[in-house]
Amino acid sequence: MLTDLFKLSLNNLRRRKLRSWLTMLGIFIGIAAVIALISLGQGLQAAVTGQFASLGTNYLTVQNAETGFGPPGSTAIEKLTDHDLELVEKTRGVKTVSAVLIRMGKVEYNDRISFGYVRSIADDEFKLKEEYTALDLKAQEGRLLKIGDNKKVLLGNNYAKDTKFGKGVQVGKKIIINSEEFEVIGILKSSGNIIMNDVVVMFYDELKENLDIGDEIDLIGVSVEETEDPAVVAQRIEQAMRKDRNEKIGEEDFSVQTPLEMLSAVNQILTAVNAIVIGIAMISLVVGGIGIANTMYTSVLERKKEIGTMKAIGARNSDILWIFLIESALLGLVGGIIGVIIGSAAALGVSSIANSFFGGEIIKVNLSIPLIIFAVGFSSLIGIVSGVVPSYQASKLSPVQALRG
């Protein structure tokens, strides 16, 4: 019996194809938005989490207050100095400290010019190994820098592509950085960090000389002893720097961050953004539900004689109720399925474009089965809820009234 009612409801929707499609429009737009935004948001969070995880939990960063957007330390009004470096190095629990410079540089190759970030790396063997581990730097071509290399650099993965200079830079080739020639010793593996895919890496002293930088540091990288709690060591560094600068708690013009703190802050921002955008997308579902309710009300009015005829030949109130309820549920179900397909395609498209533009897997689409099931189930529920009242009204029509129209 239920199968017959299902077939009858399906045929009724087919007879009104245009109205059915227009009714489902609000549903599948809403579901598509929810699927695309949640899967992209979760993928972005996973990529960010993976990036911070690669830093290691025992690696801290110290930098002065920022004034704009850019790599850490590059937009600080007052730079850190060698004095700050020595102060951090003397703090209990600190294993190694490395001065880091991150600056904009002019890079020339193949008679073309590109401007990008140049990052320093420690020119001490022990510190160099710590930085490679902390930054998760690995060579895709050639090798990493080692102590003794002179006028040699590492390039981010995007330099190997033909988008910057008309042709990719190869290991062994010469490039010019701020009018000074360097040999490319290695190309780094693609990273989830946008900056590292477009960075030039060279030794600290060479970068300092290349850019004629005085006694200033953009960032201090701190490796913590394995037996120490990074959060506790971070507090010790803060206390030492506050005392040295004569600053009160909450008035610091510097920050000491652990990867976990940075990850937590980024995740809070991403979660808030996802919640707001998904809330906006849910409005489409509410509008879609109203559309289904409106369609079902109209359908009841148009089909009064049909309802009267069915009741006259023995159809029960429950049969009429089920017919209209199944119709509204099908509108929600089909709208949800189409929405999932559109949303998935949109998420994959956006991810592909973003990753192609920035290089590396910046956004990974996280299409989970539970999310898809929830989306389709929720859209079906909206259809059912939207059709309850019209279906009930249709089932309560008396045969005489219905046949009169």
C-alpha positions as CSV (number, residue, x, y, z in Angstrom):
1,M,0.0,0.0,0.0
2,L,2.8,2.4,0.9
3,T,4.5,1.6,-2.3
4,D,1.4,2.6,-4.3
5,L,1.1,5.8,-2.4
6,F,4.8,6.6,-3.1
7,K,4.3,6.0,-6.8
8,L,1.2,8.2,-6.9
9,S,3.0,11.0,-5.1
10,L,6.0,10.7,-7.5
11,N,3.6,10.9,-10.5
12,N,1.9,14.0,-9.1
13,L,5.3,15.7,-8.8
14,R,6.2,14.7,-12.4
15,R,3.0,16.2,-13.7
16,R,4.1,19.5,-12.2
17,K,7.8,19.5,-13.2
18,L,8.4,23.2,-13.4
19,R,6.7,23.9,-10.1
20,S,8.6,21.0,-8.4
21,W,12.0,22.3,-9.7
22,L,11.3,25.9,-8.6
23,T,10.1,24.6,-5.2
24,M,13.3,22.6,-4.7
25,L,15.5,25.6,-5.8
26,G,15.7,27.1,-2.3
27,I,16.4,23.7,-0.8
28,F,19.3,22.7,-3.0
29,I,20.9,26.2,-2.9
30,G,20.8,26.1,0.9
31,I,22.2,22.5,1.1
32,A,24.8,23.2,-1.6
33,A,26.0,26.2,0.4
34,V,26.1,24.3,3.7
35,I,28.0,21.3,2.1
36,A,30.5,23.6,0.3
37,L,31.2,25.8,3.3
38,I,31.4,23.1,5.9
39,S,33.7,20.9,3.8
40,L,35.9,23.8,2.8
41,G,36.0,25.1,6.4
42,Q,36.9,21.7,7.8
43,G,39.5,21.2,5.1
44,L,41.0,24.6,5.8
45,Q,41.1,23.8,9.5
46,A,42.8,20.5,8.8
47,A,45.4,22.2,6.6
48,V,46.1,24.9,9.2
49,T,46.3,22.2,12.0
50,G,48.7,20.2,9.9
51,Q,50.9,23.3,9.2
52,F,51.1,24.2,12.9
53,A,51.7,20.5,13.9
54,S,54.7,20.5,11.5
55,L,56.3,23.2,13.7
56,G,56.5,20.9,16.7
57,T,55.1,21.7,20.1
58,N,58.5,22.7,21.5
59,Y,59.1,25.6,19.2
60,L,58.3,29.1,20.3
61,T,58.4,32.4,18.4
62,V,59.1,35.8,19.9
63,Q,58.2,39.0,18.0
64,N,57.4,42.6,18.6
65,A,53.9,44.1,18.1
66,E,52.7,44.1,14.5
67,T,51.2,47.0,12.5
68,G,49.8,45.3,9.5
69,F,49.6,42.1,7.5
70,G,52.7,40.1,6.5
71,P,55.1,37.5,7.7
72,P,55.8,37.5,11.5
73,G,57.9,40.4,12.6
74,S,58.0,42.1,9.1
75,T,55.6,44.8,10.0
76,A,56.7,45.6,13.6
77,I,57.3,49.2,14.4
78,E,60.3,48.3,16.7
79,K,62.4,45.4,15.8
80,L,63.9,42.9,18.2
81,T,67.6,43.3,18.8
82,D,70.7,41.2,19.6
83,H,70.1,42.2,23.3
84,D,66.6,40.5,23.2
85,L,68.2,37.5,21.6
86,E,70.8,37.2,24.4
87,L,68.0,37.7,27.0
88,V,65.9,34.9,25.6
89,E,68.9,32.6,25.2
90,K,69.7,32.9,29.0
91,T,66.1,31.9,30.0
92,R,65.9,28.6,31.8
93,G,64.5,25.8,29.6
94,V,65.6,27.3,26.3
95,K,67.6,24.9,24.2
96,T,68.5,27.1,21.2
97,V,67.6,30.5,19.9
98,S,67.8,31.7,16.3
99,A,67.6,35.2,14.9
100,V,65.3,35.4,11.9
101,L,64.9,38.0,9.2
102,I,61.9,38.0,6.8
103,R,62.1,40.8,4.2
104,M,60.8,41.6,0.8
105,G,63.4,41.2,-1.9
106,K,63.8,41.7,-5.6
107,V,64.5,38.4,-7.4
108,E,65.7,38.3,-11.1
109,Y,65.9,35.4,-13.4
110,N,65.5,34.8,-17.1
111,D,65.6,38.6,-17.6
112,R,62.4,39.0,-15.5
113,I,61.9,40.4,-12.1
114,S,59.7,39.1,-9.2
115,F,59.3,40.5,-5.7
116,G,59.0,38.0,-2.9
117,Y,59.9,37.2,0.7
118,V,63.5,36.3,1.6
119,R,63.9,34.4,4.9
120,S,67.0,33.8,6.8
121,I,68.1,30.6,8.4
122,A,70.7,30.0,11.1
123,D,74.3,29.6,10.1
124,D,75.2,27.5,13.1
125,E,75.1,23.7,12.4
126,F,73.1,22.7,15.5
127,K,70.7,25.6,15.2
128,L,70.3,24.9,11.5
129,K,69.3,21.3,12.1
130,E,66.7,22.5,14.7
131,E,65.2,25.1,12.3
132,Y,64.9,22.5,9.5
133,T,63.0,20.2,11.9
134,A,60.8,23.0,13.3
135,L,59.9,24.4,9.9
136,D,59.6,20.9,8.3
137,L,61.8,22.0,5.4
138,K,62.6,19.2,2.9
139,A,64.2,19.4,-0.6
140,Q,62.2,18.2,-3.6
141,E,65.1,18.8,-5.9
142,G,68.8,19.3,-5.0
143,R,69.6,19.5,-1.3
144,L,69.2,21.8,1.8
145,L,71.7,24.4,2.7
146,K,74.6,23.2,4.9
147,I,77.3,25.0,6.8
148,G,80.0,26.2,4.4
149,D,77.7,27.0,1.5
150,N,78.5,30.4,0.2
151,K,76.2,32.5,-2.0
152,K,73.7,29.6,-2.2
153,V,69.9,29.7,-1.6
154,L,66.9,27.5,-1.3
155,L,63.8,28.3,-3.3
156,G,60.1,27.7,-2.5
157,N,58.3,25.2,-4.7
158,N,56.5,27.9,-6.8
159,Y,59.9,29.0,-8.2
160,A,60.1,25.7,-10.0
161,K,57.0,26.6,-12.0
162,D,56.9,28.8,-15.1
163,T,54.6,31.4,-13.5
164,K,57.2,33.7,-12.1
165,F,59.9,34.1,-14.7
166,G,58.4,32.5,-17.8
167,K,60.2,29.2,-17.0
168,G,60.9,27.3,-13.8
169,V,64.1,27.8,-11.9
170,Q,66.3,24.7,-11.8
171,V,68.9,23.5,-9.3
172,G,72.3,24.8,-10.2
173,K,71.0,27.9,-11.9
174,K,72.0,31.5,-10.9
175,I,69.5,34.0,-9.7
176,I,70.0,37.7,-8.7
177,I,68.7,38.8,-5.3
178,N,68.9,42.6,-4.7
179,S,71.6,42.9,-7.4
180,E,73.7,40.1,-5.9
181,E,74.1,36.7,-7.6
182,F,73.3,33.4,-5.8
183,E,73.3,29.7,-6.9
184,V,70.1,27.7,-6.4
185,I,71.2,24.7,-4.3
186,G,67.7,23.2,-3.8
187,I,63.9,23.5,-4.4
188,L,61.8,22.9,-1.3
189,K,58.9,20.5,-1.3
190,S,55.4,22.0,-1.6
191,S,54.1,23.3,1.7
192,G,50.7,24.2,3.1
193,N,52.2,27.5,4.1
194,I,51.7,30.0,1.3
195,I,54.7,32.0,2.3
196,M,57.1,29.0,2.3
197,N,56.1,28.1,-1.3
198,D,57.2,31.6,-2.5
199,V,60.2,32.1,-0.2
200,V,63.9,32.4,-0.8
201,V,65.9,30.9,2.0
202,M,69.5,32.0,2.7
203,F,71.9,32.1,5.7
204,Y,71.3,34.9,8.2
205,D,74.6,36.7,7.8
206,E,74.3,36.7,4.0
207,L,70.8,38.1,4.1
208,K,71.9,40.8,6.6
209,E,74.7,41.8,4.3
210,N,72.6,41.6,1.2
211,L,70.0,44.0,2.6
212,D,72.4,46.0,4.7
213,I,70.4,45.4,7.9
214,G,71.8,46.7,11.2
215,D,71.1,45.5,14.8
216,E,67.5,44.4,14.3
217,I,65.7,41.1,14.2
218,D,62.2,40.3,12.8
219,L,61.6,37.1,14.8
220,I,63.3,35.0,17.4
221,G,62.8,31.2,17.0
222,V,63.1,29.3,20.3
223,S,63.6,25.6,20.7
224,V,62.7,24.3,24.1
225,E,64.4,21.6,26.1
226,E,62.5,18.3,25.7
227,T,62.1,18.0,29.5
228,E,60.5,21.4,29.8
229,D,56.9,22.6,29.3
230,P,56.8,25.0,26.3
231,A,54.0,27.1,28.0
232,V,56.1,27.5,31.2
233,V,59.2,28.5,29.2
234,A,57.1,31.0,27.3
235,Q,56.0,32.5,30.6
236,R,59.6,32.8,31.7
237,I,60.6,34.6,28.5
238,E,57.7,37.0,28.9
239,Q,58.7,37.7,32.5
240,A,62.3,38.3,31.6
241,M,61.4,40.6,28.7
242,R,58.8,42.5,30.7
243,K,61.3,43.1,33.4
244,D,64.0,44.2,30.9
245,R,61.6,46.6,29.2
246,N,59.9,47.7,32.4
247,E,56.4,46.8,31.2
248,K,53.3,45.7,33.1
249,I,51.3,42.6,32.4
250,G,48.9,43.3,29.5
251,E,50.9,46.2,28.2
252,E,53.6,44.3,26.4
253,D,54.8,45.5,23.0
254,F,55.9,41.9,22.2
255,S,54.4,38.4,22.1
256,V,55.7,35.0,22.9
257,Q,53.6,32.3,21.1
258,T,53.6,28.5,21.1
259,P,52.2,26.6,18.1
260,L,49.3,25.4,20.2
261,E,48.3,29.0,21.1
262,M,48.6,30.1,17.5
263,L,46.6,27.1,16.4
264,S,43.9,27.7,19.0
265,A,43.5,31.4,17.9
266,V,43.3,30.5,14.2
267,N,40.8,27.7,14.9
268,Q,38.6,30.1,16.9
269,I,38.5,32.5,14.1
270,L,37.8,29.9,11.5
271,T,35.1,28.3,13.6
272,A,33.4,31.7,14.1
273,V,33.6,32.5,10.4
274,N,32.2,29.1,9.5
275,A,29.3,29.5,12.0
276,I,28.3,32.9,10.6
277,V,28.5,31.8,7.0
278,I,26.6,28.5,7.6
279,G,24.0,30.5,9.5
280,I,23.5,32.7,6.4
281,A,23.2,29.5,4.3
282,M,20.6,28.1,6.6
283,I,18.3,31.0,5.8
284,S,18.1,29.5,2.3
285,L,16.8,26.3,3.8
286,V,14.2,28.2,5.8
287,V,13.1,29.9,2.6
288,G,13.1,26.6,0.8
289,G,10.9,25.1,3.5
290,I,8.5,28.0,3.1
291,G,8.5,27.4,-0.6
292,I,7.5,23.7,-0.1
293,A,4.7,24.7,2.3
294,N,3.4,27.2,-0.2
295,T,3.5,24.7,-3.0
296,M,1.7,22.1,-0.9
297,Y,-1.0,24.6,0.1
298,T,-1.5,25.5,-3.6
299,S,-1.5,21.8,-4.6
300,V,-4.3,21.1,-2.0
301,L,-6.5,23.9,-3.4
302,E,-5.9,22.8,-7.0
303,R,-6.6,19.1,-6.3
304,K,-9.8,19.3,-4.2
305,K,-11.8,17.5,-6.7
306,E,-9.1,14.8,-7.0
307,I,-9.1,14.4,-3.2
308,G,-12.9,14.2,-3.2
309,T,-12.9,11.5,-5.9
310,M,-10.3,9.4,-4.0
311,K,-12.4,9.7,-0.8
312,A,-15.5,8.8,-2.7
313,I,-14.0,5.6,-4.0
314,G,-12.8,4.6,-0.5
315,A,-9.5,6.4,0.2
316,R,-9.0,7.0,4.0
317,N,-7.9,10.3,5.6
318,S,-4.6,8.6,6.4
319,D,-4.1,7.8,2.7
320,I,-4.6,11.4,1.6
321,L,-2.3,12.5,4.5
322,W,0.4,10.1,3.3
323,I,0.1,11.2,-0.3
324,F,0.8,14.8,0.4
325,L,3.3,14.1,3.1
326,I,5.3,11.9,0.8
327,E,5.2,14.6,-1.9
328,S,6.7,17.2,0.4
329,A,9.3,14.8,1.7
330,L,10.3,13.9,-1.8
331,L,10.7,17.6,-2.6
332,G,13.1,17.9,0.4
333,L,14.9,14.7,-0.4
334,V,15.6,15.3,-4.1
335,G,16.5,19.0,-3.3
336,G,19.0,17.7,-0.7
337,I,20.6,15.2,-3.0
338,I,21.0,17.8,-5.8
339,G,22.3,20.3,-3.2
340,V,24.9,17.8,-2.0
341,I,26.1,17.2,-5.6
342,I,26.3,20.9,-6.4
343,G,27.9,21.7,-3.0
344,S,30.5,19.0,-3.4
345,A,31.4,20.1,-7.0
346,A,31.6,23.7,-5.8
347,A,33.9,22.8,-2.9
348,L,36.2,20.8,-5.1
349,G,36.3,23.6,-7.7
350,V,37.1,26.3,-5.2
351,S,39.8,24.1,-3.6
352,S,41.4,23.3,-7.0
353,I,41.5,26.9,-8.1
354,A,42.9,28.1,-4.7
355,N,45.5,25.4,-4.6
356,S,46.5,26.0,-8.2
357,F,46.8,29.8,-7.6
358,F,48.8,29.6,-4.3
359,G,50.6,26.4,-4.9
360,G,50.5,23.4,-2.6
361,E,47.5,22.0,-0.8
362,I,46.2,25.1,0.9
363,I,42.6,23.9,1.2
364,K,41.7,20.2,1.3
365,V,38.0,19.4,0.8
366,N,36.7,17.3,3.7
367,L,33.6,15.6,2.3
368,S,32.5,13.3,5.2
369,I,29.8,10.7,4.8
370,P,28.1,11.8,8.1
371,L,27.9,15.4,6.7
372,I,26.3,14.2,3.5
373,I,23.8,12.0,5.4
374,F,23.0,14.8,7.7
375,A,22.4,17.3,4.9
376,V,20.1,14.9,2.9
377,G,18.3,13.9,6.1
378,F,17.9,17.5,7.2
379,S,16.5,18.6,3.8
380,S,14.0,15.7,3.9
381,L,13.0,16.7,7.4
382,I,12.4,20.3,6.2
383,G,10.2,18.9,3.4
384,I,8.2,16.7,5.9
385,V,7.7,19.5,8.4
386,S,6.7,22.0,5.7
387,G,4.1,19.6,4.4
388,V,2.5,18.5,7.7
389,V,-0.1,21.2,7.9
390,P,-1.1,21.2,4.2
391,S,-1.3,17.4,4.2
392,Y,-3.4,17.4,7.4
393,Q,-5.8,19.9,5.8
394,A,-6.1,17.9,2.7
395,S,-6.9,14.7,4.7
396,K,-9.6,16.5,6.6
397,L,-11.6,17.7,3.5
398,S,-15.0,16.1,3.3
399,P,-15.8,14.3,0.0
400,V,-18.8,16.6,-0.7
401,Q,-16.8,19.8,-0.1
402,A,-13.9,18.5,-2.1
403,L,-16.0,17.5,-5.1
404,R,-17.7,20.9,-5.2
405,G,-14.1,22.5,-5.4
